[in-house]
Amino acid sequence: MTDSQKKFLSKEIEGKILFNEPLSEYTTLKIGGSAEVFIEPTDTASLIKIIKFSAAEQITLSIIGRGSNLLVKDEGVKGIVIRLNSPEFTYIKKEKESLRCGAGAKLADLLKVAEHNELSGLEFAVGIPASVGGAIKTNLGTVHPVKKEIKELIDYVKTIDLQGKESYSLGRELDFSYRCSNLFECVILEAKFNLQKADKGIIKQKKSNFVDYRRKTQGTVSCSAGCIFKNPQGEKAAAYLIEQCGLKGKSIGGAEVSCQHSNFIINRGQKAKASDILALIKIIEKNVKKRYNVKLELEVEIWE
Ligand SMILES: Cc1cc2nc3c(=O)[nH]c(=O)nc-3n(C[C@H](O)[C@H](O)[C@H](O)COP(=O)(O)OP(=O)(O)OC[C@H]3O[C@@H](n4cnc5c(N)ncnc54)[C@H](O)[C@@H]3O)c2cc1C
């Protein structure tokens, strides 16, 4: 980006604007080079200005949620990275048996508000360090111990497209598939989730069962991006295939295939570089292809 483009943003945009900001701070892997420009806009008006400006100037625009499904390359990211972190994007409001919230809200906060208001449905997402926007974009879900996806709870989603136009889509009109939505090329602004009234004790119990299951299957490791690969259709789970290839615990630099969940790669001691993770990904792909003739597909998103 040119100096005059940077000056324009500094002058016109309300919010936090940082240049060459390391993205490792904003991802759960704690890895990644810098964003050329990192902006946390204060309000929707500023967000729209950024969207229109980047479209007009052909500057790459990326939205980061809580960075829990991202691997940012060591070289960093060109263009603008936006994070919806101001109160205008992180509110959570109860409306009858629904919760309406900004896309920047943490899923963990949504779960707290739901439990407080005796609203059930989101328990399966306990312990997942996502934002609402990221969860919708990736159609966050679980396969075990129950099959659940966030799409099942969506009443509507409010978005802004790359021309800065706001629109609403009903959940049932959106096209969601396995860990994917069709909300490309737009910024998710708000969503409403339909939940059901339930006793607080039952909600707590459900959450605790999911937490126990996660602890047993994933351990309590931090510094990961959850599952690296999607589970291949009609095959055994990716974790099983990786484990059978003898790759559990395999490490390169600080990157290590988790001993608790072979589809997780962890950043041991926060010493790994993105290149270590990428090298490990290549080894896994090669071994699984050779032994099972299965081409694993990435679930984690790589930013460069
Ligand atoms: C310990 C751990 C456990 C996990 N367990 C699960 C699990 O059980 N199930 C599961 O599905 N995932 C799981 N994940 C992966 C991850 O949490 C999900 O993919 C999550 O939905 C990503 O949300 P995020 O806010 O971190 O998004 P990010 O990782 O920041 O971004 C993901 C994508 O969403 C886009 N995005 C984010 N916000 C917006 C927005 N407002 N508008 C438009 N696009 C946006 C980004 O551009 C990017 O394309 C896990 C991750 C970790 C670290």
The ligand as a Tripos MOL2 file, in Angstrom:
@<TRIPOS>MOLECULE
LIG
   53    58     1     0     0
SMALL
NO_CHARGES

@<TRIPOS>ATOM
      1 C1         -9.1710  -25.6100   20.3920 C.3       1 LIG1
      2 C2        -10.0070  -25.4690   19.1580 C.ar      1 LIG1
      3 C3        -11.1110  -26.2780   18.9940 C.ar      1 LIG1
      4 C4        -11.9120  -26.1630   17.8370 C.ar      1 LIG1
      5 N1        -13.0070  -26.9730   17.7220 N.ar      1 LIG1
      6 C5        -13.8100  -26.8220   16.6310 C.ar      1 LIG1
      7 C6        -14.9940  -27.6290   16.5080 C.ar      1 LIG1
      8 O1        -15.3190  -28.4560   17.3420 O.2       1 LIG1
      9 N2        -15.7680  -27.4300   15.3910 N.ar      1 LIG1
     10 C7        -15.4460  -26.5170   14.4380 C.ar      1 LIG1
     11 O2        -16.2050  -26.3690   13.4570 O.2       1 LIG1
     12 N3        -14.3320  -25.7640   14.5380 N.ar      1 LIG1
     13 C8        -13.5120  -25.8870   15.6100 C.ar      1 LIG1
     14 N4        -12.3750  -25.1260   15.7060 N.ar      1 LIG1
     15 C9        -11.9900  -24.2270   14.5930 C.3       1 LIG1
     16 C10       -12.4970  -22.7890   14.7220 C.3       1 LIG1
     17 O3        -12.7620  -22.4500   16.0570 O.3       1 LIG1
     18 C11       -13.7620  -22.5510   13.8800 C.3       1 LIG1
     19 O4        -13.4910  -22.7400   12.5170 O.3       1 LIG1
     20 C12       -14.3290  -21.1310   14.0990 C.3       1 LIG1
     21 O5        -15.5970  -21.0820   13.5260 O.3       1 LIG1
     22 C13       -13.4660  -20.0030   13.5380 C.3       1 LIG1
     23 O6        -13.9580  -18.7890   14.0980 O.3       1 LIG1
     24 P1        -13.0140  -17.5060   14.2390 P.3       1 LIG1
     25 O7        -13.8270  -16.4020   14.7590 O.co2     1 LIG1
     26 O8        -11.8110  -17.8420   15.0210 O.co2     1 LIG1
     27 O9        -12.6760  -17.2390   12.7200 O.3       1 LIG1
     28 P2        -11.2520  -16.9730   12.0610 P.3       1 LIG1
     29 O10       -10.3900  -18.1880   12.2570 O.co2     1 LIG1
     30 O11       -10.7040  -15.6860   12.5050 O.co2     1 LIG1
     31 O12       -11.6710  -16.8740   10.5270 O.3       1 LIG1
     32 C14       -12.2220  -17.9940    9.8720 C.3       1 LIG1
     33 C15       -12.8940  -17.5120    8.5830 C.3       1 LIG1
     34 O13       -14.0300  -16.7200    8.9120 O.3       1 LIG1
     35 C16       -13.9310  -15.4510    8.2680 C.3       1 LIG1
     36 N5        -14.5960  -14.4650    9.1160 N.ar      1 LIG1
     37 C17       -14.4220  -14.2290   10.4240 C.ar      1 LIG1
     38 N6        -15.2490  -13.2550   10.8330 N.ar      1 LIG1
     39 C18       -15.9440  -12.8580    9.7520 C.ar      1 LIG1
     40 C19       -16.9640  -11.8810    9.5060 C.ar      1 LIG1
     41 N7        -17.4220  -11.0800   10.4740 N.pl3     1 LIG1
     42 N8        -17.4450  -11.7430    8.2610 N.ar      1 LIG1
     43 C20       -16.9930  -12.5300    7.2390 C.ar      1 LIG1
     44 N9        -16.0510  -13.4640    7.4080 N.ar      1 LIG1
     45 C21       -15.5380  -13.6320    8.6470 C.ar      1 LIG1
     46 C22       -12.4460  -15.2210    8.1020 C.3       1 LIG1
     47 O14       -12.1920  -14.2810    7.0760 O.3       1 LIG1
     48 C23       -11.9950  -16.6070    7.7350 C.3       1 LIG1
     49 O15       -12.2970  -16.8520    6.3690 O.3       1 LIG1
     50 C24       -11.5630  -25.2170   16.8410 C.ar      1 LIG1
     51 C25       -10.4470  -24.3990   17.0200 C.ar      1 LIG1
     52 C26        -9.6760  -24.5090   18.1570 C.ar      1 LIG1
     53 C27        -8.4830  -23.6130   18.3370 C.3       1 LIG1
@<TRIPOS>BOND
     1     1     2 1
     2     2     3 ar
     3     2    52 ar
     4     3     4 ar
     5     4     5 ar
     6     4    50 ar
     7     5     6 ar
     8     6     7 ar
     9     6    13 1
    10     7     8 2
    11     7     9 ar
    12     9    10 ar
    13    10    11 2
    14    10    12 ar
    15    12    13 ar
    16    13    14 ar
    17    14    15 1
    18    14    50 ar
    19    15    16 1
    20    16    17 1
    21    16    18 1
    22    18    19 1
    23    18    20 1
    24    20    21 1
    25    20    22 1
    26    22    23 1
    27    23    24 1
    28    24    25 2
    29    24    26 1
    30    24    27 1
    31    27    28 1
    32    28    29 2
    33    28    30 1
    34    28    31 1
    35    31    32 1
    36    32    33 1
    37    33    34 1
    38    33    48 1
    39    34    35 1
    40    35    36 1
    41    35    46 1
    42    36    37 ar
    43    36    45 ar
    44    37    38 ar
    45    38    39 ar
    46    39    40 ar
    47    39    45 ar
    48    40    41 1
    49    40    42 ar
    50    42    43 ar
    51    43    44 ar
    52    44    45 ar
    53    46    47 1
    54    46    48 1
    55    48    49 1
    56    50    51 ar
    57    51    52 ar
    58    52    53 1
@<TRIPOS>SUBSTRUCTURE
     1 LIG1         1 GROUP 0 **** ****
